[in-house]
């Protein structure tokens, strides 16, 4: 990691974030000023200039449009951890570098208190919707596949189950948040419902596209594992935890329920006399 290039990239990134999120301007301005000072110190130290990495700036701005500024700051914190290690290698005994290290540790800690993002507030609701949908729908699709063995019938049945469950989960989240004194419980319910229905649509789609129900199920399980991997990464960034632990927990639950549903589906298939 080139220190000068990294600092210059952070300058461009914070400038772009300030333009995109003017309500966060004061908090981001503090970071921007620090990074400019760090860049000037390093520029004099190494006697050269450096350009920002435009691809990183564009990628982070794209992510900010989807997940919000709070998520991006959490992602930047990960980069800064690696940046701090690089500074230590350069030499923490050198006064200017030691000062940069101290500032890197201080102003990032202040961000969690200063930055506000509605999407971060409702992470719990999103987690609830995604987790429940992944576990319930993988189980339902597996059970229905081995019980019915008809892709279209499985897809329609799963959609009915999924939409009904999404509405039920959204209603439960609404009542739960209202009981906790949330001033706007409806937003939490909407986040939960949208997350749930999104997973339902993604997991059911293969059954509309593929005639072979087993092939559709395997495709759907692949989509589920991909969703788990992506969401585990997202949660690990926001909560600053291990994505590997989140991933294996969610995969174990989803596939474990799917296996139990397979046994139930096989049982019903034998009971109803449905042959392959």
C-alpha positions in Angstrom: 0.0 0.0 0.0 1.5 3.3 -1.1 1.0 5.8 1.8 0.9 8.9 -0.4 -1.5 7.4 -2.9 -3.7 6.1 0.0 -3.9 9.5 1.7 -4.6 11.2 -1.6 -7.3 8.7 -2.3 -8.9 9.3 1.1 -8.8 13.1 0.4 -10.8 12.6 -2.9 -13.1 10.1 -1.2 -14.0 12.4 1.7 -14.5 15.3 -0.7 -16.9 13.3 -2.8 -18.8 12.1 0.3 -19.2 15.7 1.5 -20.8 16.6 -1.8 -23.1 13.6 -1.7 -24.0 13.8 2.0 -24.1 17.5 2.9 -25.8 16.7 6.2 -22.6 14.9 7.2 -20.3 17.8 6.0 -19.0 18.8 9.5 -17.9 15.3 10.5 -16.4 14.5 7.2 -14.6 17.9 7.0 -12.6 17.0 10.2 -11.4 13.8 8.4 -10.6 15.7 5.2 -8.5 18.2 7.0 -6.5 15.5 8.8 -5.9 13.6 5.6 -4.7 16.7 3.8 -2.3 17.4 6.6 -1.1 13.8 6.5 -0.6 14.0 2.7 1.4 17.2 3.0 3.7 15.7 5.6 4.3 12.6 3.6 4.8 14.6 0.4 7.6 16.6 2.0 9.0 13.5 3.6 9.2 11.5 0.3 9.7 14.6 -1.9 7.0 13.6 -4.4 3.3 14.0 -5.3 0.8 11.2 -5.9 -2.6 10.9 -7.6 -5.7 9.3 -6.0 -6.9 5.9 -7.1 -10.0 6.8 -9.1 -11.4 3.2 -9.1 -11.5 3.0 -5.3 -13.2 6.4 -5.1 -15.8 5.3 -7.7 -16.4 1.9 -6.0 -16.9 3.5 -2.6 -19.2 6.1 -3.9 -21.3 3.4 -5.6 -21.4 1.5 -2.3 -22.4 4.7 -0.5 -25.4 5.1 -2.8 -26.6 1.6 -1.9 -25.7 1.3 1.8 -25.2 4.9 3.0 -22.4 6.9 4.4 -22.2 5.1 7.7 -21.4 1.8 6.0 -18.7 3.5 3.9 -17.1 5.0 7.0 -17.0 1.6 8.6 -15.3 0.3 5.4 -12.8 3.1 5.5 -12.0 2.2 9.1 -10.9 -1.2 7.8 -8.6 0.4 5.3 -7.2 2.7 8.0 -6.3 -0.3 10.2 -4.1 -1.6 7.3 -2.8 2.0 6.8 -1.8 2.2 10.4 0.3 -0.9 10.1 2.0 0.5 7.1 2.8 3.7 9.1 4.3 1.6 11.8 6.6 -0.1 9.3 7.8 3.3 8.0 8.7 4.2 11.6 6.5 5.2 14.5 9.5 6.6 16.3 9.7 9.4 13.7 7.7 12.4 15.2 5.6 13.3 12.1 4.6 9.6 11.6 3.9 9.2 15.3 1.6 12.2 15.1 -0.2 10.8 12.1 -0.7 7.5 13.9 -2.2 9.2 16.9 -4.6 11.2 14.7 -5.6 8.1 12.7 -6.6 6.4 16.0 -8.5 9.4 17.4 -10.6 10.9 14.7 -12.0 7.6 13.4 -13.3 6.8 16.9 -15.2 10.0 16.9 -17.0 9.1 13.6 -19.3 6.6 15.1 -20.7 9.3 17.4 -20.9 12.0 14.8 -22.2 10.3 11.7 -25.9 9.5 11.5 -27.5 7.3 8.9 -31.1 6.0 8.9 -30.1 2.8 7.2 -27.6 2.0 10.0 -30.4 2.5 12.6 -32.5 -0.2 10.9 -29.8 -2.7 10.4 -31.4 -4.9 13.1 -34.7 -4.9 11.1 -32.8 -5.8 7.9 -30.9 -8.6 9.6 -34.2 -10.0 11.0 -35.8 -10.0 7.6 -32.8 -11.5 5.7 -32.0 -14.2 8.3 -35.5 -15.4 8.7 -36.2 -15.4 5.0 -33.0 -17.4 4.2 -33.6 -20.0 6.9 -37.4 -20.3 6.2 -37.3 -20.2 2.4 -34.4 -22.7 2.0 -36.3 -25.0 4.2 -39.7 -24.5 2.5 -38.2 -24.8 -1.0 -36.4 -28.0 -0.1 -39.4 -29.5 1.5 -41.7 -28.6 -1.4 -39.3 -29.7 -4.0 -39.2 -33.3 -2.7 -42.9 -33.3 -1.9 -44.3 -31.8 -5.1 -41.5 -32.2 -7.7 -43.1 -29.6 -10.0 -41.1 -26.4 -10.5 -44.0 -24.0 -11.3 -46.2 -25.5 -8.5 -43.2 -25.2 -6.1 -42.6 -21.6 -7.2 -46.2 -20.5 -6.7 -46.5 -22.3 -3.4 -43.3 -20.7 -2.1 -44.3 -17.2 -3.3 -47.5 -17.5 -1.3 -45.7 -18.8 1.8 -42.9 -16.2 1.4 -45.2 -13.1 0.9 -47.4 -14.2 3.8 -44.3 -14.7 6.0 -42.9 -11.3 5.0 -46.1 -9.6 6.0 -46.2 -11.5 9.2 -42.6 -10.6 10.0 -43.1 -6.9 9.1 -46.2 -6.8 11.4 -44.2 -8.4 14.3 -41.4 -5.9 13.8 -43.9 -3.0 13.9 -45.5 -4.3 17.1 -42.1 -4.9 18.7 -40.7 -1.5 17.9 -43.9 0.2 19.0 -43.7 -1.7 22.3 -40.1 -0.5 22.7 -41.2 3.1 22.3 -39.9 3.7 18.8 -41.3 6.9 17.4 -41.5 5.5 13.9 -42.1 1.7 14.1 -43.4 1.6 10.5 -40.0 2.2 9.0 -38.5 -0.8 10.9 -41.4 -2.9 9.6 -40.8 -1.7 6.0 -37.1 -2.6 6.2 -37.9 -6.1 7.5 -40.6 -6.7 4.9 -38.5 -5.5 2.0 -35.5 -7.6 3.1 -37.7 -10.7 3.4 -39.5 -10.3 0.1 -36.2 -9.6 -1.7 -34.8 -12.9 -0.5 -38.0 -14.7 -1.5 -37.9 -13.4 -5.0 -34.3 -14.3 -5.5 -34.7 -17.8 -4.2 -37.9 -18.6 -6.0 -36.9 -17.2 -9.4 -34.9 -20.4 -10.4 -38.1 -22.4 -10.2 -39.8 -20.2 -12.8 -36.8 -20.5 -15.1 -35.8 -24.2 -14.8 -38.1 -27.1 -15.5 -36.2 -29.6 -13.5 -37.1 -29.0 -9.8 -33.9 -30.5 -8.4 -31.8 -28.3 -10.7 -33.8 -25.3 -9.6 -33.4 -26.2 -6.0 -29.6 -26.5 -6.3 -29.5 -23.2 -8.1 -31.6 -21.6 -5.4 -29.4 -23.0 -2.6 -26.4 -21.5 -4.5 -28.1 -18.2 -4.6 -28.8 -18.5 -0.8 -25.2 -19.2 0.0 -24.1 -16.2 -2.2 -26.6 -14.0 -0.3 -25.2 -15.3 3.0 -21.6 -14.6 1.9 -22.5 -11.0 0.8 -24.6 -10.3 3.9 -22.0 -11.7 6.2 -19.5 -9.3 4.8 -21.9 -6.4 5.1 -22.7 -7.3 8.8 -19.0 -7.8 9.6 -18.2 -4.3 8.2 -20.9 -2.6 10.2 -20.4 -4.5 13.4 -16.7 -4.8 13.0 -16.7 -8.5 13.5 -15.5 -11.6 11.6 -17.3 -12.2 8.4 -16.2 -15.9 8.5 -18.0 -16.5 11.8 -21.2 -14.8 10.5 -21.0 -16.8 7.3 -20.7 -20.2 8.8 -23.4 -19.5 11.4 -25.9 -18.5 8.7 -25.0 -21.3 6.3 -25.2 -23.9 9.0 -28.7 -22.7 10.0 -30.0 -22.5 6.4 -28.6 -25.8 5.2 -29.5 -27.5 8.5 -33.1 -26.4 8.2 -33.1 -27.4 4.5 -31.9 -30.9 5.4 -34.7 -31.3 7.9 -37.2 -30.0 5.3 -35.8 -32.6 2.8 -36.6 -35.4 5.3 -40.1 -34.0 5.8 -40.6 -33.6 2.0 -39.5 -37.1 1.4 -41.9 -38.3 4.1 -44.9 -36.5 2.5 -43.9 -37.7 -0.9 -43.9 -41.3 0.2 -47.1 -40.8 2.2 -49.0 -39.2 -0.8 -47.6 -41.7 -3.2 -45.8 -39.1 -5.4 -43.2 -40.8 -7.6 -40.3 -39.1 -9.4 
